[in-house]
Each structure stands twice: as C-alpha cells, then as structure tokens.
Amino acid sequence: MHESNRIELKRELTDTLEKEVVAFLNYRDGGVIYIGVDDKTQATLGIADADALQLKIKDRIKNNISPSTMGLFDVIAETRDGQKIIKITVASGSEKPYYLSRMGMSAKGCYIRIGSASEPMPVRMIKELFGRRIRNSIGTIKSRKQTLSFEQLKIYYNETPLKLNEQFAHNLELLTEDGAYNYAAYLLSDVNGLSIKVAKYADADRVNLVENEEYGYCSLVKATKAVLEKLKVENKTFARITPGKREQRKLLDPVALREAVINAIIHNNYSNEVPPKFELFFDRLEITSAGGLPAGFDEEEFFMGYSVPQNKELMRVFRDLDMVEQLGSGVPRILEHYPRSIYHFTPNFIRLVLPYAEGYDQATQETTQETTQETTQETTQETTQEKILTLLKSQPSITRKALAEKLGMSSDGVKYHLEKMRAAGIIQHVGSTKAGHWEILK
C-alpha cells in the first residue's frame, strides 16, 4: 500500500486532516486516508484508543468542512499486522467545491488531489465548480407538503442505538436553507406520493402481466424493506437431484440482489419524481433507476466502486439504519457474482438485468422462505389475489375483461390468478361464462 492519487497515509492524526478530506471530496474519484501507517516506509505503526479517535475524526470532518459532508464519508477501525489503524473512506462530493469552513471558498480553503498531494485549487476552477454545483438535489428542492410526520422513521431509529431527538430534521439535513422541509424529508415521511412498482410477467416479455404490486405512499425506508421482502419471496430455491446428492441454488444471489435493490433506491434521481422500477420475468429480474452516471464519471470508475452518492441525505439515513455498509461497496459486491454486462447505461437511466440461475429444473423448484403473505399485509399492501377477491365480493358478475381493466393487468394475467384461486378452493364460478357469477368459498 503506497500513497497515490486515491490513498493518503498518516502516522497519526494531524491538523491537516480536513485539508486531505477536502481534496478527496473535490477529486472525481474520492479517496481513502489511513491513520497509523508510516507514509515513508508503509510500516504499520498502529494507534491508541481507536474508538475515541474515530469520534474525534467524525466530529472534525462534520464540523470543519463546507458544504455538508454527511453521507459522504466513513470512518472505521481495521486491524493490520496485528495493530489497530483507522480507515477514512471519502466519496467524491456532488456539491463541489468543498472547502475548509474557516477559510471560506477561496484558494486557501479549497484543495484538490493531484498525484499523491493535496494542492490548493485555482480560483478559476473554484468559480467553474461553483457555477456547476447541483441545485436540483433532494436536499434543496422544497417539499410540496410541509405538514409531514415521521413516526415510521422514528420506529426504525428506535431499533438502533441511535435515537431521533427534536432536532432530527436539522441533524439529518431534511430542511432547506430557509428552514422548510426538503424533498428528502418528503420521501422519508409517513405519507407521500411515491410508489415503487414490482411487476411480474408470465414470459420473457412485457405482454402478459401477472402481478403489479405497489410499495409506497409511506416512508421510503418502509417501502424499501417491503420491496426487499417481496423479492426475497420471489427468489425461490431451485433443486436438481443427481446421483448421490441434491443440489440447491437460488434464482438470484441473495447478497447481489439486496445490494442491487438498495443501490437503485438510494441513487435514483427523484428530481422528476420518477421512482425505480422492478420487473420479474420468466428468466430474469430487471431493475431500472432514473438518472444516468454522474457528470464526469465513466463506466470504469463506476465498476471500480468509486462512490458519488446521488442522494447523500438518503445515504446517511440508510447507513444509520444499517441498511448500507461501506461507501462504494455495492457495485463490487454485485460484480462478485455477475459480469459487468448486466449493466446498461443511457443518459437518463441505469438498468440492471440479473439473469436467473441456469441448469436447474423449474419443475422441482421449492420456496424455502419462511416469509408468507403476512409480510405484504404488514406493509399495508394488498396482493393481486386480495384485490381480485375485493372486486368479486362487490361485483360477483364481473367479467375477466373488466377485472383486467380495473387491475391494470392483461386478461391472461387475471386468468392465471383466477385458476390458482379456484384450484386452492378459494372461489368458484357458478353458471355459464356469460350469465354466471363468482362465489367466494373461504
């Protein structure tokens, strides 16, 4: 491990820490700072009282750098050569230029990484970066509603060592500069207009829609957990019996699946109110999120795991709730199980196509999840079959075509569910096709 454009080594915590962090925030790839490692010999020196040092570093980065760095850095303790060291991971910020608060936005306050050094930023570059600073972020857009509640978010925080106090909206950066709730607050509030769709098709195309579930109109954290549970249920185990053994494998790698879902939701561009979309096909899962690669970011940097959080406010909350681990770890984890070719980039969208496991007989598939339909009920979502039952109760003579129109599904998709419900003894059709009616048995 040597110093480079992305790595800084320090024997101990020094007064120049903020300068190095600012330089990495302003650098397109971010970087990593190790404390407790000799910058000349690369020898591990170690540090004393890692816990106290971590807290001190977090406070300095949070309080001494502008604009806000929340959600843009990680501070963790690692063991190297039997000794404790500190690793600070810094993402490239989206609100460049970053600067030392006490020096202001000047050549004495703004730095950028050049080679293995942190150099003062030229005034011309400071002006150019400030002119390009992203203003349409979820942190600066004012929420359309200002009467917001956060009971769901508080429940999730109460399950962690962190608790939300009366200043939580300010601490989590859920307010605009004039003190109004921003769009991040709107997304995390108990009631909002965002709904994440999970669609399921019978074949390999979008012709026969079997299910069309919506998870949303609630805190984005709750909606995310609901989507994760739904896809966990769909991620069935395929079995193949061979001489002497029985092989089992999931449709999709569970770790990669979780990372893909979280990434799509956290990094989605919500400025146009377009949520991410999840589509299950006969042979694959497609995940589409709004917003292409960040400006100045290429595909190679994306695949290497360099992090430019699109919504640092969401990143902060998801990390607080242990739904996200280290910065930049998501894509590399996915690529441990799938090739780069699963990603498809356009200027306005990123689509991830996860193929199902091959070589396993679908006739012998079995679901091993303990999760049942109660998961959906707990998240206040109706399953497609529950929606059908509701319609049959109120309109016993309703036709299959009318059901399809009300549910936004294909006629074949409705037929699929009706046949499953009849086979399960839930419903029966009495009389002729045209003049008959439906009866609910249980």
HUCORZI-V337400 format. One record per residue. N is the residue number from 1. RES is the residue in three letters. PHI is phi in radians with two decimals (NA if undefined). PSI is psi as a letter, one per 20 degrees, with the letter a starting at -180 (NA if undefined). Layout:
<<N/RES/PHI/PSI> <N/RES/PHI/PSI>>
//
This chain:
<<1/MET/NA/o> <2/HIS/-2.11/q> <3/GLU/-1.15/q> <4/SER/-2.68/a> <5/ASN/-1.16/i> <6/ARG/-2.08/i> <7/ILE/-2.28/p> <8/GLU/-2.15/p> <9/LEU/-1.90/p> <10/LYS/-2.36/p> <11/ARG/-1.16/h> <12/GLU/-2.69/r> <13/LEU/-1.22/p> <14/THR/-2.15/r> <15/ASP/-1.25/i> <16/THR/-1.63/j> <17/LEU/-0.94/g> <18/GLU/-1.04/h> <19/LYS/-1.08/g> <20/GLU/-1.15/g> <21/VAL/-1.14/g> <22/VAL/-1.00/g> <23/ALA/-1.07/g> <24/PHE/-1.27/h> <25/LEU/-1.07/h> <26/ASN/-1.49/i> <27/TYR/-1.49/q> <28/ARG/-1.13/h> <29/ASP/-1.87/i> <30/GLY/1.19/b> <31/GLY/3.13/a> <32/VAL/-2.32/p> <33/ILE/-2.02/p> <34/TYR/-1.90/p> <35/ILE/-1.97/p> <36/GLY/1.92/j> <37/VAL/-2.24/p> <38/ASP/-1.18/p> <39/ASP/-1.31/i> <40/LYS/-1.62/g> <41/THR/-1.78/i> <42/GLN/1.12/j> <43/ALA/-1.27/q> <44/THR/-1.42/o> <45/LEU/-1.73/h> <46/GLY/1.38/r> <47/ILE/-2.39/q> <48/ALA/-1.73/q> <49/ASP/0.92/m> <50/ALA/-1.05/h> <51/ASP/-1.10/g> <52/ALA/-1.14/h> <53/LEU/-1.16/h> <54/GLN/-1.04/g> <55/LEU/-1.09/g> <56/LYS/-1.12/g> <57/ILE/-1.13/g> <58/LYS/-1.04/g> <59/ASP/-1.12/g> <60/ARG/-1.15/g> <61/ILE/-1.16/g> <62/LYS/-1.20/h> <63/ASN/-1.68/i> <64/ASN/-1.93/j> <65/ILE/-2.21/q> <66/SER/-2.24/q> <67/PRO/-1.07/a> <68/SER/-0.97/p> <69/THR/-1.80/j> <70/MET/-1.05/p> <71/GLY/1.47/j> <72/LEU/-1.93/j> <73/PHE/-2.56/q> <74/ASP/-2.19/q> <75/VAL/-2.25/o> <76/ILE/-2.35/q> <77/ALA/-1.68/p> <78/GLU/-2.23/q> <79/THR/-1.88/p> <80/ARG/-2.36/p> <81/ASP/0.94/k> <82/GLY/1.38/j> <83/GLN/-2.20/q> <84/LYS/-1.38/p> <85/ILE/-2.31/r> <86/ILE/-1.90/p> <87/LYS/-2.01/p> <88/ILE/-1.94/o> <89/THR/-1.70/p> <90/VAL/-2.07/p> <91/ALA/-1.50/q> <92/SER/-1.23/p> <93/GLY/-1.42/q> <94/SER/-1.65/i> <95/GLU/-2.04/l> <96/LYS/-1.07/q> <97/PRO/-1.52/q> <98/TYR/-1.58/q> <99/TYR/-2.70/r> <100/LEU/-1.24/p> <101/SER/-0.99/h> <102/ARG/-1.27/i> <103/MET/-1.73/i> <104/GLY/1.33/a> <105/MET/-1.43/m> <106/SER/-2.42/r> <107/ALA/-1.12/h> <108/LYS/-1.48/i> <109/GLY/-1.92/h> <110/CYS/-1.77/p> <111/TYR/-2.29/q> <112/ILE/-2.49/q> <113/ARG/-1.36/p> <114/ILE/-2.26/o> <115/GLY/1.12/c> <116/SER/-1.78/j> <117/ALA/-2.14/q> <118/SER/-1.79/o> <119/GLU/-1.89/q> <120/PRO/-1.05/q> <121/MET/-1.50/p> <122/PRO/-1.05/q> <123/VAL/-1.01/g> <124/ARG/-1.05/g> <125/MET/-1.19/h> <126/ILE/-1.05/g> <127/LYS/-1.15/g> <128/GLU/-1.13/g> <129/LEU/-1.14/g> <130/PHE/-1.13/h> <131/GLY/-1.15/h> <132/ARG/-1.67/j> <133/ARG/-0.97/p> <134/ILE/-1.18/p> <135/ARG/-1.82/h> <136/ASN/-1.58/l> <137/SER/-1.75/r> <138/ILE/-1.16/i> <139/GLY/-1.46/h> <140/THR/-1.85/i> <141/ILE/-1.33/p> <142/LYS/-1.33/p> <143/SER/-1.09/p> <144/ARG/-1.14/h> <145/LYS/-1.94/p> <146/GLN/-1.96/i> <147/THR/-1.69/n> <148/LEU/-2.05/q> <149/SER/-2.14/q> <150/PHE/-2.36/k> <151/GLU/-1.11/g> <152/GLN/-1.10/g> <153/LEU/-1.09/h> <154/LYS/-1.12/h> <155/ILE/-1.08/g> <156/TYR/-1.14/h> <157/TYR/-1.19/h> <158/ASN/-1.16/i> <159/GLU/-1.46/i> <160/THR/-2.07/r> <161/PRO/-1.14/i> <162/LEU/-1.55/p> <163/LYS/-2.17/q> <164/LEU/-1.58/p> <165/ASN/-1.72/a> <166/GLU/-1.16/i> <167/GLN/-1.69/j> <168/PHE/-1.07/h> <169/ALA/-1.09/h> <170/HIS/-1.27/g> <171/ASN/-1.12/h> <172/LEU/-1.60/j> <173/GLU/1.02/l> <174/LEU/-1.76/j> <175/LEU/-2.16/q> <176/THR/-1.37/r> <177/GLU/-1.08/h> <178/ASP/-1.62/j> <179/GLY/1.54/j> <180/ALA/-1.53/q> <181/TYR/-1.13/p> <182/ASN/-1.66/a> <183/TYR/-1.22/h> <184/ALA/-1.10/g> <185/ALA/-1.08/g> <186/TYR/-1.03/g> <187/LEU/-1.15/h> <188/LEU/-1.63/i> <189/SER/-1.34/r> <190/ASP/-1.14/h> <191/VAL/-2.33/p> <192/ASN/-2.59/r> <193/GLY/-1.69/j> <194/LEU/-1.61/p> <195/SER/-2.35/p> <196/ILE/-1.68/p> <197/LYS/-1.69/p> <198/VAL/-2.11/o> <199/ALA/-1.82/q> <200/LYS/-2.27/p> <201/TYR/-1.96/q> <202/ALA/-1.29/h> <203/ASP/-2.14/b> <204/ALA/-1.60/j> <205/ASP/-2.17/a> <206/ARG/-1.74/k> <207/VAL/-1.43/g> <208/ASN/-1.74/n> <209/LEU/-1.42/p> <210/VAL/-1.65/g> <211/GLU/-2.40/q> <212/ASN/-2.52/n> <213/GLU/-1.62/q> <214/GLU/-2.13/p> <215/TYR/-2.20/o> <216/GLY/2.98/b> <217/TYR/1.03/k> <218/CYS/-2.55/a> <219/SER/-0.96/p> <220/LEU/-1.04/h> <221/VAL/-1.12/g> <222/LYS/-1.12/g> <223/ALA/-1.09/g> <224/THR/-1.09/g> <225/LYS/-1.08/h> <226/ALA/-1.17/g> <227/VAL/-1.11/g> <228/LEU/-1.05/g> <229/GLU/-1.17/g> <230/LYS/-1.05/g> <231/LEU/-1.26/h> <232/LYS/-1.12/g> <233/VAL/-1.15/g> <234/GLU/-1.25/h> <235/ASN/-1.41/m> <236/LYS/-1.28/r> <237/THR/-1.69/p> <238/PHE/-1.74/p> <239/ALA/-2.10/q> <240/ARG/-2.35/p> <241/ILE/-1.67/p> <242/THR/-2.12/r> <243/PRO/-0.92/o> <244/GLY/1.59/i> <245/LYS/-2.76/r> <246/ARG/-2.18/o> <247/GLU/-1.59/q> <248/GLN/-2.25/q> <249/ARG/-2.75/q> <250/LYS/-1.34/q> <251/LEU/-0.97/g> <252/LEU/-2.29/q> <253/ASP/-1.11/p> <254/PRO/-1.05/h> <255/VAL/-1.15/g> <256/ALA/-1.09/h> <257/LEU/-1.08/g> <258/ARG/-1.07/g> <259/GLU/-1.07/g> <260/ALA/-1.12/g> <261/VAL/-1.15/g> <262/ILE/-1.06/g> <263/ASN/-1.02/g> <264/ALA/-1.08/h> <265/ILE/-1.36/g> <266/ILE/-1.23/g> <267/HIS/-1.67/j> <268/ASN/-1.15/q> <269/ASN/-1.49/o> <270/TYR/-1.61/j> <271/SER/-1.08/h> <272/ASN/-1.77/j> <273/GLU/1.02/k> <274/VAL/-1.88/o> <275/PRO/-1.40/r> <276/PRO/-1.16/q> <277/LYS/-2.27/p> <278/PHE/-2.13/p> <279/GLU/-2.26/p> <280/LEU/-1.71/p> <281/PHE/-2.00/r> <282/PHE/-1.06/h> <283/ASP/-2.20/j> <284/ARG/-2.91/r> <285/LEU/-2.06/p> <286/GLU/-1.96/p> <287/ILE/-2.10/p> <288/THR/-2.08/p> <289/SER/-2.10/q> <290/ALA/-1.36/q> <291/GLY/1.73/p> <292/GLY/-1.45/b> <293/LEU/-1.18/q> <294/PRO/-1.03/q> <295/ALA/-0.98/p> <296/GLY/1.39/j> <297/PHE/-1.88/p> <298/ASP/-1.88/r> <299/GLU/-1.12/h> <300/GLU/-1.08/g> <301/GLU/-1.14/h> <302/PHE/-1.05/g> <303/PHE/-1.21/h> <304/MET/-1.37/i> <305/GLY/1.57/j> <306/TYR/-1.11/p> <307/SER/-1.88/p> <308/VAL/-2.27/n> <309/PRO/-0.98/p> <310/GLN/-1.33/h> <311/ASN/-2.34/n> <312/LYS/-1.12/h> <313/GLU/-1.15/g> <314/LEU/-1.19/g> <315/MET/-1.00/g> <316/ARG/-1.05/g> <317/VAL/-1.15/g> <318/PHE/-1.12/h> <319/ARG/-1.25/g> <320/ASP/-0.99/h> <321/LEU/-1.61/j> <322/ASP/1.03/k> <323/MET/-1.63/i> <324/VAL/-2.30/q> <325/GLU/-1.72/c> <326/GLN/-1.28/q> <327/LEU/-1.03/p> <328/GLY/1.31/j> <329/SER/-1.56/i> <330/GLY/-1.10/g> <331/VAL/-1.10/g> <332/PRO/-1.00/h> <333/ARG/-1.15/h> <334/ILE/-1.13/g> <335/LEU/-1.28/i> <336/GLU/-1.22/h> <337/HIS/-2.08/i> <338/TYR/-2.40/q> <339/PRO/-1.34/r> <340/ARG/-1.07/h> <341/SER/-1.12/i> <342/ILE/-1.27/i> <343/TYR/-1.62/p> <344/HIS/-2.29/p> <345/PHE/-1.93/p> <346/THR/-2.29/r> <347/PRO/-1.03/h> <348/ASN/-2.06/i> <349/PHE/-2.54/q> <350/ILE/-2.18/p> <351/ARG/-2.04/p> <352/LEU/-1.96/p> <353/VAL/-1.96/o> <354/LEU/-1.73/o> <355/PRO/-1.32/q> <356/TYR/-1.26/q> <357/ALA/-1.03/p> <358/GLU/-1.74/q> <359/GLY/1.47/j> <360/TYR/-2.12/p> <361/ASP/-1.24/o> <362/GLN/-1.15/h> <363/ALA/-1.16/h> <364/THR/-1.87/j> <365/GLN/-1.19/q> <366/GLU/-2.51/q> <367/THR/-1.58/p> <368/THR/-1.85/j> <369/GLN/-1.23/q> <370/GLU/-1.44/i> <371/THR/-1.16/p> <372/THR/-2.10/a> <373/GLN/-1.14/i> <374/GLU/-1.05/h> <375/THR/-1.00/g> <376/THR/-1.18/g> <377/GLN/-1.12/h> <378/GLU/-1.11/h> <379/THR/-1.72/j> <380/THR/1.00/k> <381/GLN/-1.87/p> <382/GLU/-1.56/p> <383/THR/-1.29/r> <384/THR/-1.02/g> <385/GLN/-1.17/h> <386/GLU/-1.16/h> <387/LYS/-1.13/g> <388/ILE/-1.09/g> <389/LEU/-1.04/g> <390/THR/-1.05/g> <391/LEU/-1.19/h> <392/LEU/-1.17/h> <393/LYS/-1.14/g> <394/SER/-1.44/h> <395/GLN/-2.39/m> <396/PRO/-1.02/h> <397/SER/-1.68/j> <398/ILE/-1.07/q> <399/THR/-1.54/r> <400/ARG/-1.08/h> <401/LYS/-1.10/g> <402/ALA/-1.16/h> <403/LEU/-1.04/g> <404/ALA/-1.05/g> <405/GLU/-1.16/g> <406/LYS/-1.22/h> <407/LEU/-1.61/i> <408/GLY/1.20/k> <409/MET/-2.13/r> <410/SER/-1.35/q> <411/SER/-1.09/h> <412/ASP/-1.15/h> <413/GLY/-1.13/g> <414/VAL/-1.14/g> <415/LYS/-1.03/g> <416/TYR/-1.01/g> <417/HIS/-1.25/g> <418/LEU/-1.06/g> <419/GLU/-1.16/h> <420/LYS/-1.11/g> <421/MET/-1.23/h> <422/ARG/-1.17/g> <423/ALA/-1.12/h> <424/ALA/-1.49/i> <425/GLY/1.30/k> <426/ILE/-1.52/h> <427/ILE/-2.38/r> <428/GLN/-2.59/q> <429/HIS/-1.84/p> <430/VAL/-1.94/p> <431/GLY/1.65/a> <432/SER/-1.29/r> <433/THR/-1.05/g> <434/LYS/-1.48/g> <435/ALA/-1.81/i> <436/GLY/-1.40/a> <437/HIS/-2.59/r> <438/TRP/-1.70/q> <439/GLU/-2.16/p> <440/ILE/-1.66/p> <441/LEU/-1.59/h> <442/LYS/-2.76/NA>>
//
